[in-house]
Structure formats: structure tokens, C-alpha cells
């Protein structure tokens, strides 16, 4: 599964876009991968893989993830923004 697919599936499960998760994590002042994964599992019902992908997005930043995991292209504004 591609990195973008993890983000898209997390959005389908929760209704929250990748950018929304970035904003929520920032609002909670979450910066460590383990605490982000735990929060996503507990509060949003995500599985470990999806939570880990979002945690990487939060901790490494969208630019890093786009470059290293998504072939330079990363969609953060949700599925509806791509239609």
C-alpha cells in the first residue's frame, strides 16, 4: 500500500483529512511518534499502520514524507479536493 493510500484510508475511516490530523496534533502539542500513534488509536480508532503513517507525517513533516515516501507528491487536503 502506498503512503498516500494509508492517508486516504485513514480519512475514509475518520472523516479527517491528513491536513486535519496535522492541525489536531499541533493543537494537542503532540510531537513524539509513540504518543501520536497512541492518540490516533485511542481517540480515532485507527489501526497501527494508519496511525504510524500519520505519526510519520506529523513528526517528519509533509515535505519529508512527500520526498521520501510519496514520489514527491502528497495530497493533504482530502479526497474531495482531488475530484
PyMOL CGO cylinders between C-alpha atoms (Angstrom):
from pymol import cmd
from pymol.cgo import CYLINDER

trace = [
    CYLINDER, 0.00, 0.00, 0.00, 1.34, 3.43, -0.87, 0.3, 1, 1, 1, 1, 1, 1,
    CYLINDER, 1.34, 3.43, -0.87, 1.83, 6.08, 1.77, 0.3, 1, 1, 1, 1, 1, 1,
    CYLINDER, 1.83, 6.08, 1.77, -0.94, 8.17, 0.19, 0.3, 1, 1, 1, 1, 1, 1,
    CYLINDER, -0.94, 8.17, 0.19, -3.27, 5.16, 0.36, 0.3, 1, 1, 1, 1, 1, 1,
    CYLINDER, -3.27, 5.16, 0.36, -2.69, 4.95, 4.12, 0.3, 1, 1, 1, 1, 1, 1,
    CYLINDER, -2.69, 4.95, 4.12, -3.63, 8.61, 4.45, 0.3, 1, 1, 1, 1, 1, 1,
    CYLINDER, -3.63, 8.61, 4.45, -6.66, 8.24, 2.19, 0.3, 1, 1, 1, 1, 1, 1,
    CYLINDER, -6.66, 8.24, 2.19, -7.91, 5.19, 4.07, 0.3, 1, 1, 1, 1, 1, 1,
    CYLINDER, -7.91, 5.19, 4.07, -7.45, 6.94, 7.42, 0.3, 1, 1, 1, 1, 1, 1,
    CYLINDER, -7.45, 6.94, 7.42, -9.58, 9.78, 6.06, 0.3, 1, 1, 1, 1, 1, 1,
    CYLINDER, -9.58, 9.78, 6.06, -12.25, 7.33, 4.90, 0.3, 1, 1, 1, 1, 1, 1,
    CYLINDER, -12.25, 7.33, 4.90, -12.35, 5.78, 8.37, 0.3, 1, 1, 1, 1, 1, 1,
    CYLINDER, -12.35, 5.78, 8.37, -12.44, 9.01, 10.34, 0.3, 1, 1, 1, 1, 1, 1,
    CYLINDER, -12.44, 9.01, 10.34, -13.62, 11.78, 8.03, 0.3, 1, 1, 1, 1, 1, 1,
    CYLINDER, -13.62, 11.78, 8.03, -10.48, 13.76, 8.90, 0.3, 1, 1, 1, 1, 1, 1,
    CYLINDER, -10.48, 13.76, 8.90, -8.10, 14.85, 6.15, 0.3, 1, 1, 1, 1, 1, 1,
    CYLINDER, -8.10, 14.85, 6.15, -4.34, 14.46, 6.51, 0.3, 1, 1, 1, 1, 1, 1,
    CYLINDER, -4.34, 14.46, 6.51, -4.06, 18.23, 6.98, 0.3, 1, 1, 1, 1, 1, 1,
    CYLINDER, -4.06, 18.23, 6.98, -6.76, 17.98, 9.63, 0.3, 1, 1, 1, 1, 1, 1,
    CYLINDER, -6.76, 17.98, 9.63, -4.68, 15.43, 11.52, 0.3, 1, 1, 1, 1, 1, 1,
    CYLINDER, -4.68, 15.43, 11.52, -1.66, 17.72, 11.28, 0.3, 1, 1, 1, 1, 1, 1,
    CYLINDER, -1.66, 17.72, 11.28, -3.71, 20.55, 12.77, 0.3, 1, 1, 1, 1, 1, 1,
    CYLINDER, -3.71, 20.55, 12.77, -5.19, 18.36, 15.52, 0.3, 1, 1, 1, 1, 1, 1,
    CYLINDER, -5.19, 18.36, 15.52, -1.77, 17.03, 16.54, 0.3, 1, 1, 1, 1, 1, 1,
    CYLINDER, -1.77, 17.03, 16.54, -0.37, 20.57, 16.60, 0.3, 1, 1, 1, 1, 1, 1,
    CYLINDER, -0.37, 20.57, 16.60, -3.27, 21.73, 18.74, 0.3, 1, 1, 1, 1, 1, 1,
    CYLINDER, -3.27, 21.73, 18.74, -2.59, 18.93, 21.20, 0.3, 1, 1, 1, 1, 1, 1,
    CYLINDER, -2.59, 18.93, 21.20, 1.15, 19.72, 21.05, 0.3, 1, 1, 1, 1, 1, 1,
    CYLINDER, 1.15, 19.72, 21.05, 1.92, 16.12, 20.13, 0.3, 1, 1, 1, 1, 1, 1,
    CYLINDER, 1.92, 16.12, 20.13, 5.41, 15.69, 18.70, 0.3, 1, 1, 1, 1, 1, 1,
    CYLINDER, 5.41, 15.69, 18.70, 6.56, 12.16, 19.54, 0.3, 1, 1, 1, 1, 1, 1,
    CYLINDER, 6.56, 12.16, 19.54, 5.59, 9.27, 17.28, 0.3, 1, 1, 1, 1, 1, 1,
    CYLINDER, 5.59, 9.27, 17.28, 4.56, 6.97, 20.12, 0.3, 1, 1, 1, 1, 1, 1,
    CYLINDER, 4.56, 6.97, 20.12, 2.21, 9.48, 21.69, 0.3, 1, 1, 1, 1, 1, 1,
    CYLINDER, 2.21, 9.48, 21.69, 0.71, 10.33, 18.30, 0.3, 1, 1, 1, 1, 1, 1,
    CYLINDER, 0.71, 10.33, 18.30, 0.12, 6.66, 17.47, 0.3, 1, 1, 1, 1, 1, 1,
    CYLINDER, 0.12, 6.66, 17.47, -1.49, 6.06, 20.89, 0.3, 1, 1, 1, 1, 1, 1,
    CYLINDER, -1.49, 6.06, 20.89, -3.75, 9.11, 20.47, 0.3, 1, 1, 1, 1, 1, 1,
    CYLINDER, -3.75, 9.11, 20.47, -4.83, 8.10, 16.96, 0.3, 1, 1, 1, 1, 1, 1,
    CYLINDER, -4.83, 8.10, 16.96, -5.64, 4.57, 18.07, 0.3, 1, 1, 1, 1, 1, 1,
    CYLINDER, -5.64, 4.57, 18.07, -7.49, 5.62, 21.22, 0.3, 1, 1, 1, 1, 1, 1,
    CYLINDER, -7.49, 5.62, 21.22, -9.37, 8.69, 20.02, 0.3, 1, 1, 1, 1, 1, 1,
    CYLINDER, -9.37, 8.69, 20.02, -9.88, 7.91, 16.33, 0.3, 1, 1, 1, 1, 1, 1,
    CYLINDER, -9.88, 7.91, 16.33, -9.94, 4.12, 16.20, 0.3, 1, 1, 1, 1, 1, 1,
    CYLINDER, -9.94, 4.12, 16.20, -7.14, 3.81, 13.67, 0.3, 1, 1, 1, 1, 1, 1,
    CYLINDER, -7.14, 3.81, 13.67, -5.10, 0.65, 13.32, 0.3, 1, 1, 1, 1, 1, 1,
    CYLINDER, -5.10, 0.65, 13.32, -1.38, 0.63, 13.90, 0.3, 1, 1, 1, 1, 1, 1,
    CYLINDER, -1.38, 0.63, 13.90, -0.35, 1.04, 10.24, 0.3, 1, 1, 1, 1, 1, 1,
    CYLINDER, -0.35, 1.04, 10.24, -2.60, 4.01, 9.56, 0.3, 1, 1, 1, 1, 1, 1,
    CYLINDER, -2.60, 4.01, 9.56, -1.69, 5.63, 12.87, 0.3, 1, 1, 1, 1, 1, 1,
    CYLINDER, -1.69, 5.63, 12.87, 2.01, 5.14, 12.16, 0.3, 1, 1, 1, 1, 1, 1,
    CYLINDER, 2.01, 5.14, 12.16, 1.69, 6.75, 8.72, 0.3, 1, 1, 1, 1, 1, 1,
    CYLINDER, 1.69, 6.75, 8.72, 0.00, 9.81, 10.19, 0.3, 1, 1, 1, 1, 1, 1,
    CYLINDER, 0.00, 9.81, 10.19, 2.55, 9.95, 13.00, 0.3, 1, 1, 1, 1, 1, 1,
    CYLINDER, 2.55, 9.95, 13.00, 5.35, 10.00, 10.41, 0.3, 1, 1, 1, 1, 1, 1,
    CYLINDER, 5.35, 10.00, 10.41, 3.55, 12.82, 8.59, 0.3, 1, 1, 1, 1, 1, 1,
    CYLINDER, 3.55, 12.82, 8.59, 3.33, 14.80, 11.83, 0.3, 1, 1, 1, 1, 1, 1,
    CYLINDER, 3.33, 14.80, 11.83, 6.84, 14.13, 13.10, 0.3, 1, 1, 1, 1, 1, 1,
    CYLINDER, 6.84, 14.13, 13.10, 8.77, 14.37, 9.83, 0.3, 1, 1, 1, 1, 1, 1,
    CYLINDER, 8.77, 14.37, 9.83, 6.61, 16.95, 8.04, 0.3, 1, 1, 1, 1, 1, 1,
    CYLINDER, 6.61, 16.95, 8.04, 4.80, 16.85, 4.72, 0.3, 1, 1, 1, 1, 1, 1,
    CYLINDER, 4.80, 16.85, 4.72, 7.84, 17.85, 2.65, 0.3, 1, 1, 1, 1, 1, 1,
    CYLINDER, 7.84, 17.85, 2.65, 9.95, 14.98, 4.00, 0.3, 1, 1, 1, 1, 1, 1,
    CYLINDER, 9.95, 14.98, 4.00, 7.15, 12.47, 3.55, 0.3, 1, 1, 1, 1, 1, 1,
    CYLINDER, 7.15, 12.47, 3.55, 6.44, 13.65, 0.01, 0.3, 1, 1, 1, 1, 1, 1,
    CYLINDER, 6.44, 13.65, 0.01, 10.11, 13.34, -0.93, 0.3, 1, 1, 1, 1, 1, 1,
    CYLINDER, 10.11, 13.34, -0.93, 10.87, 10.04, 0.79, 0.3, 1, 1, 1, 1, 1, 1,
    CYLINDER, 10.87, 10.04, 0.79, 7.59, 8.15, 0.71, 0.3, 1, 1, 1, 1, 1, 1,
    CYLINDER, 7.59, 8.15, 0.71, 5.28, 9.55, -1.93, 0.3, 1, 1, 1, 1, 1, 1,
    CYLINDER, 5.28, 9.55, -1.93, 7.36, 10.18, -5.03, 0.3, 1, 1, 1, 1, 1, 1,
    CYLINDER, 7.36, 10.18, -5.03, 7.31, 13.92, -4.44, 0.3, 1, 1, 1, 1, 1, 1,
    CYLINDER, 7.31, 13.92, -4.44, 3.51, 14.24, -4.48, 0.3, 1, 1, 1, 1, 1, 1,
    CYLINDER, 3.51, 14.24, -4.48, 1.41, 14.18, -1.35, 0.3, 1, 1, 1, 1, 1, 1,
    CYLINDER, 1.41, 14.18, -1.35, -2.26, 15.13, -1.12, 0.3, 1, 1, 1, 1, 1, 1,
    CYLINDER, -2.26, 15.13, -1.12, -3.14, 16.57, 2.28, 0.3, 1, 1, 1, 1, 1, 1,
    CYLINDER, -3.14, 16.57, 2.28, -6.45, 18.33, 1.67, 0.3, 1, 1, 1, 1, 1, 1,
    CYLINDER, -6.45, 18.33, 1.67, -8.54, 15.20, 1.41, 0.3, 1, 1, 1, 1, 1, 1,
    CYLINDER, -8.54, 15.20, 1.41, -10.19, 13.05, -1.17, 0.3, 1, 1, 1, 1, 1, 1,
    CYLINDER, -10.19, 13.05, -1.17, -12.87, 15.62, -2.06, 0.3, 1, 1, 1, 1, 1, 1,
    CYLINDER, -12.87, 15.62, -2.06, -10.20, 18.16, -3.04, 0.3, 1, 1, 1, 1, 1, 1,
    CYLINDER, -10.20, 18.16, -3.04, -8.90, 15.81, -5.76, 0.3, 1, 1, 1, 1, 1, 1,
    CYLINDER, -8.90, 15.81, -5.76, -12.24, 15.32, -7.53, 0.3, 1, 1, 1, 1, 1, 1,
]
cmd.load_cgo(trace, "trace")
